[in-house]
Amino acid sequence: MQPWGLATVFFLLSLPVFAQQEKPAPAADPAPSVSSTPAEASQTPQPPQLDLTPDANGSLSQQQIQALIRVVAQNHRDNYKKQHDYTYLDREVEQKLDGSGQVKSTETKTYEVMDLYGAPISRLTEKDDKPLDQKDAAKEEERIKKIADKRKNETEEERRKKDAEKEKAREKGREFVSEVADAYDFRLVGSEMLNGRDNWVIAGEPRPDYHAHLKEAEMLSKIRGRLWIDKAELQLAKLDIEAIGTLSFGWVLARIHKGTRFAYEETRVNDEVWLPQHYEARVDMRLALFKSDNEQDEGTYRDYKKFRTSARIVSVGDVREQK
């Protein structure tokens, strides 16, 4: 499970989906309006039309929260581009569970996450917290080299085709977020500090009268959860979602069962970018009629380093840090 996929897929496909356990709502802090001081405005990437002034009870309306979610989605996409400037380590723990929920096996893998010719890639460096042996390290080196050669030797036509596909995906994402904003009843739970930063906490439940326009959006009626939004940056800081029904995908009938949970958190790095910090998942799924997968996963990210985006990566590990 890779960080860029987690952030993008779960944010765009499950954006407003939120927590199963409702807690007493703390008093909501007054939300800043767009008429901030010049210094605050320069740090807050919000459009002029976004009005986050709370009502007399300290709450935001459905329309205000819907507009906020659309802005956060755009900021999340913009931040994704900045993530390519960084390399970091990703330690993943996968535990397979038996029918009673007991751990059958545990596997730990550590990856170096980096940018390779404009796209992220993960290089396996450790298994069960031990460096790869010579044979496995050589295989991983060869795998990365093949990917690098393929990306480096792309023709102009291939690049244009990929750019067109990315733009099509972006447009699809914008359409999906619009559906997300309409699919839920939102509630401002209050405020909470994460990593020393103040966040709005927004809960959402699927609207019973919602009818999806996009086929991909049909899943929204079976997901709920909670979203933490950084007040200063209007960025996704944390996401906690739960499947409240069975989700089906594709012609192979992959199914994620009710009760599957996923929590994801990002952190502000170098006062310029948001990067993955931690995730936890409890997954119960079945692929067609043949394979059942019941597991719990955890990922922790660390050692963030910025490298020169102009550096040409000619071999594994040749990622030069920004001086």
Residue pairs with C-beta under 8 A, 6 or more apart in sequence:
1 92
1 279
1 281
1 297
1 299
2 90
2 111
2 113
2 120
2 122
3 90
3 113
3 275
3 276
3 279
3 299
3 301
4 80
4 83
4 120
6 264
6 276
6 279
6 299
7 76
7 80
7 236
7 264
7 266
7 276
8 76
8 80
10 239
10 241
10 262
10 264
11 73
11 76
11 236
11 239
11 264
12 73
12 173
12 176
12 177
12 180
13 176
13 216
13 219
14 220
14 223
14 225
14 239
14 241
14 262
15 69
15 73
15 177
15 180
15 227
15 239
16 69
16 180
16 181
16 183
16 184
16 186
16 202
16 204
16 225
16 227
17 184
17 204
17 220
17 223
17 224
17 225
17 227
17 239
17 241
17 242
18 202
18 203
18 204
18 205
18 224
18 225
18 226
18 227
18 240
18 241
19 203
19 224
19 225
19 226
19 240
19 242
20 224
20 225
20 242
20 244
22 203
23 189
25 187
25 189
25 190
26 189
26 190
26 191
27 58
27 190
28 54
28 58
28 59
28 188
28 189
28 190
28 191
29 58
29 190
29 191
29 198
30 54
30 58
31 52
31 53
31 54
31 60
31 200
31 231
32 40
32 44
32 52
32 231
33 51
33 52
33 53
34 41
34 46
34 48
34 49
34 50
34 51
34 52
36 44
40 232
43 232
43 233
44 232
44 233
44 234
45 71
45 75
45 78
45 233
45 234
46 52
46 71
46 234
47 71
49 67
50 67
50 68
50 71
51 64
51 67
52 60
52 64
52 68
54 60
54 188
55 61
58 188
59 188
60 68
60 188
62 185
62 186
65 186
65 188
65 202
66 181
66 182
66 186
67 181
68 200
68 202
68 229
68 234
69 177
69 180
69 181
69 186
69 202
69 227
70 177
70 178
70 181
71 234
72 229
72 234
72 235
72 236
73 173
73 174
73 177
73 180
75 233
75 234
75 235
75 236
76 235
76 236
77 170
77 173
79 235
79 273
79 274
82 272
82 273
83 120
83 273
83 274
83 275
84 115
84 118
84 119
84 120
84 309
85 115
85 273
85 306
85 307
85 309
85 322
86 115
86 269
86 273
86 275
86 304
86 305
86 306
86 307
87 112
87 113
87 114
87 115
87 304
87 305
87 307
87 319
88 112
88 113
88 275
88 301
88 302
88 303
88 304
88 305
89 110
89 111
89 112
89 113
89 125
89 301
89 302
89 303
90 110
90 111
90 112
90 113
90 122
90 276
90 299
90 300
90 301
91 108
91 109
91 110
91 111
91 299
91 300
91 301
91 302
92 108
92 109
92 110
92 111
92 297
92 298
92 299
93 106
93 107
93 108
93 297
93 298
93 299
94 106
94 107
94 108
94 109
94 295
94 297
95 103
95 104
95 105
95 106
95 107
95 295
95 296
95 297
96 103
96 104
96 105
96 106
96 294
96 295
97 103
97 104
97 294
97 295
97 296
98 104
98 294
99 294
101 294
107 127
107 128
108 126
108 127
108 128
108 129
109 124
109 126
109 127
110 124
110 125
110 126
110 127
110 129
111 122
111 123
111 124
111 125
112 122
112 123
112 125
112 317
113 120
113 121
113 122
113 301
114 120
114 121
114 123
114 307
114 313
114 319
115 121
115 307
115 309
115 313
115 319
116 144
116 147
116 148
116 151
116 313
117 148
117 151
117 152
117 313
118 151
119 151
121 144
121 147
123 140
123 144
123 316
123 317
124 132
124 136
124 140
125 131
125 132
126 132
127 136
131 137
132 140
140 316
141 316
144 316
145 315
145 316
148 313
148 314
148 315
154 162
172 214
172 216
175 214
176 214
176 216
176 217
179 212
179 213
179 214
179 217
179 220
180 217
180 220
182 207
182 210
183 206
183 207
183 210
183 212
183 217
183 220
183 221
184 204
184 205
184 206
184 207
184 210
184 220
185 204
185 205
185 206
185 207
186 202
186 203
186 204
187 202
187 203
187 204
188 200
188 201
188 202
189 201
189 202
189 203
189 226
190 200
190 201
191 198
191 199
191 200
191 201
191 231
192 198
192 199
192 201
192 228
193 199
194 228
194 230
194 237
194 238
194 265
195 237
195 267
195 268
195 277
197 230
197 231
197 232
197 237
197 268
198 230
198 231
198 232
199 228
199 229
199 230
199 231
199 237
199 238
200 228
200 229
200 231
201 226
201 227
201 228
202 226
202 227
202 228
202 229
203 225
203 226
203 227
204 224
204 225
204 226
204 227
205 224
206 220
206 221
206 222
206 223
206 224
206 244
210 220
210 221
212 218
212 220
212 221
219 247
221 245
222 243
222 244
222 245
222 246
222 247
222 258
223 241
223 242
223 243
223 244
223 247
224 241
224 242
224 244
225 239
225 240
225 241
225 242
226 239
226 240
226 241
227 236
227 238
227 239
227 240
228 236
228 237
228 238
228 239
229 235
229 236
229 237
230 236
230 237
230 268
233 268
233 274
235 266
235 268
235 274
236 266
236 274
237 265
237 266
237 274
238 263
238 264
238 265
238 266
239 262
239 263
239 264
239 265
240 261
240 262
240 263
240 264
241 261
241 262
241 263
242 259
242 260
242 261
242 262
243 256
243 257
243 258
243 259
243 260
243 261
244 258
245 258
246 255
246 256
246 257
246 258
247 255
247 256
247 260
248 254
248 255
249 255
249 256
252 287
252 288
253 287
253 288
253 289
254 285
254 286
254 287
254 288
255 285
255 286
256 283
256 284
256 285
257 284
257 285
257 286
259 282
259 284
260 281
260 282
260 283
260 284
260 285
261 280
261 281
261 282
262 279
262 280
262 281
262 282
262 283
263 279
263 280
263 281
264 276
264 278
264 279
265 276
265 277
265 278
265 279
266 274
266 275
266 276
266 277
267 274
267 275
267 277
268 274
269 275
269 304
270 304
270 306
275 301
275 304
276 299
276 301
277 300
277 301
278 298
278 299
278 300
278 301
279 297
279 298
279 299
280 296
280 297
280 298
281 296
281 297
281 298
282 295
282 296
283 293
283 294
283 295
283 296
283 297
284 293
284 294
285 292
285 293
285 294
286 292
286 293
287 293
305 321
306 321
306 322
307 319
307 320
307 321
307 322
308 320
308 321
308 322
311 318
311 319
311 320
313 319
